Amino acid sequence: MKKVEVVIVGSIGLDTIETPFGKAENVLGGSAAYASFASSFFAKTGIVSIIGKDFPQKNLDFFEEHGIGIEGIEKSAKGTFHWEGKYGFDVNIAQTIKTELNSLADFNPQLPESYRNADFLFLGNFDPEKQLQVLSQMKKRPKLVVSDTMNFYISSKPEKVLEVVKTADIALMNDAEARQLFKTPNLVKAAKKILELDSEFAIIKKGEHGCLLFSKKTHFAAPGYPLENIIDPTGCGDSFAGSLIGYLAKTKNLNEKNFRKAIITASTIASFNAEDFSLNRLSRLKKTEIKNRITEFKKITKF
Amino acid sequence: MKKVEVVIVGSIGLDTIETPFGKAENVLGGSAAYASFASSFFAKTGIVSIIGKDFPQKNLDFFEEHGIGIEGIEKSAKGTFHWEGKYGFDVNIAQTIKTELNSLADFNPQLPESYRNADFLFLGNFDPEKQLQVLSQMKKRPKLVVSDTMNFYISSKPEKVLEVVKTADIALMNDAEARQLFKTPNLVKAAKKILELDSEFAIIKKGEHGCLLFSKKTHFAAPGYPLENIIDPTGCGDSFAGSLIGYLAKTKNLNEKNFRKAIITASTIASFNAEDFSLNRLSRLKKTEIKNRITEFKKITKF
């Protein structure tokens, strides 16, 4: 079996989601589910997560069928993490109806031995103290550590979040999170603060509006792919993160030019993800479709 | 004197604005003020608007000094239109504290004779019935009519707004307005509805996130210019509209390729506008600065 190149640590859950375009109940979700699947288009990927006793075997089979390593998925005697959310007219804003942490409350990520030499590590959105613990389990410093966070941890543990930002090579944030963490309405200023914390690159995600990449010398503004057939935006940020790290693992080049390509590729995967509930669209996504949409991305941004 | 090529119809006002970066009281504002000044970088521009008896002469002198025609500015015995607004942490959202229409309530635009042959007409954001009346005053159909609107008219006179969209060549809208007018959360679908109403192009503005251009065949996604020194976003939409029509009047080419260039140029002017209150930044803006920022725009969007 191929060695795992990308380790994805995060949640796996069963989501119930309502959007203006439909409803899905108890479907496969969670940051690690989306991120690992997106990464697996480009590199051998393994998940580190926790599930409950109610988690359907078919979902585990689904990961395995797509070549994703599941040996790092712990089985708890409790229930599986459950998120219930709703999107209104502005699909950029998720309204949480219910969050049942269940087994995720006990999540104490333990990396399988064979994952501890991986070169690419994604720390999904969970407790920043545990994100730091995961990093300490690695036998050597990975070539690239990408982290994610959320407003809940920025409010409750800002110092620890800043430590993760400092430790990771890329700390992903969306615009609202960056504004909150660095107490500035100005995204460029927020990005500069990220860079000052010893990051080589800062990426600020803006949902359907694309994202910004900053380095000490320059920056890159990527528009979002204009989506006609949006069904459910859940997991787009995680799909973006997963394909970003997967693409970089595949191409093994961490210069700014390749980061731009990685961002466009990741935006492309995320745009497909929004076209159906759960992992439905990604699971039937073909490599030619990815290639064609990247070509289209080039056309629609040229001036 | 050079013949007016671009006619800008809209409000002139005295604004009182508070942002997280400062405050300005009773400063020159209004859609026609911003749009005409932005247009005047590229083409001979004339304003059609109304002011009150309290309107400072120095503001009229300011327009004249910059070569902007003021013969279409009517003087009323009432006060000048006054808008008071505040921006919070998310500078994309203006909070209106007070709107005093004053003389603007009686605004019944009358185009000066010499403006009625102009090839480029911008109908700023005012009553859609009056926008249609302005168009009927033209001796010949202009080569390009660009219109703007706002949520107030979309709620109160949706049928008339749709008539303006149908009549104009380009109906500018921001994302929220497009969603509201066409009752869809999907911007691509909203844009297609604009195109169905017999528009050749649809432009949807997304504030700091840039804008989208749609034609029947293709589309263009322009990111916003990432702003480090934002002071006041008031008038950015109007500066965008004014420089768009001014650039097209100067280059006299209405194909899609040139529209893309016009949009990037207009985004550039709008980005400068946000760097100070009122027209302060635009009034000291140099052509080399515009050129340099367009070059930078190219660099930051390349992948």
Interface residues (C-beta under 8 A of the other chain):
Chain A: P20 G88 F89 D90 V91 A176 R179 P185 N186 L187 V188 K189 K192 K206 E208 H209 G210 L212 T218 H219 F220 A221 A222 P223 G224 Y225 P226 L227 E228 I230 R260 K261 I263 I264 K298 K299 I300 T301 K302 F303
Chain B: P20 G88 F89 D90 V91 A176 R179 P185 N186 L187 V188 K189 K192 K206 E208 H209 G210 L212 T218 H219 F220 A221 A222 P223 G224 Y225 P226 L227 E228 I230 R260 K261 I263 I264 K298 K299 I300 T301 K302 F303
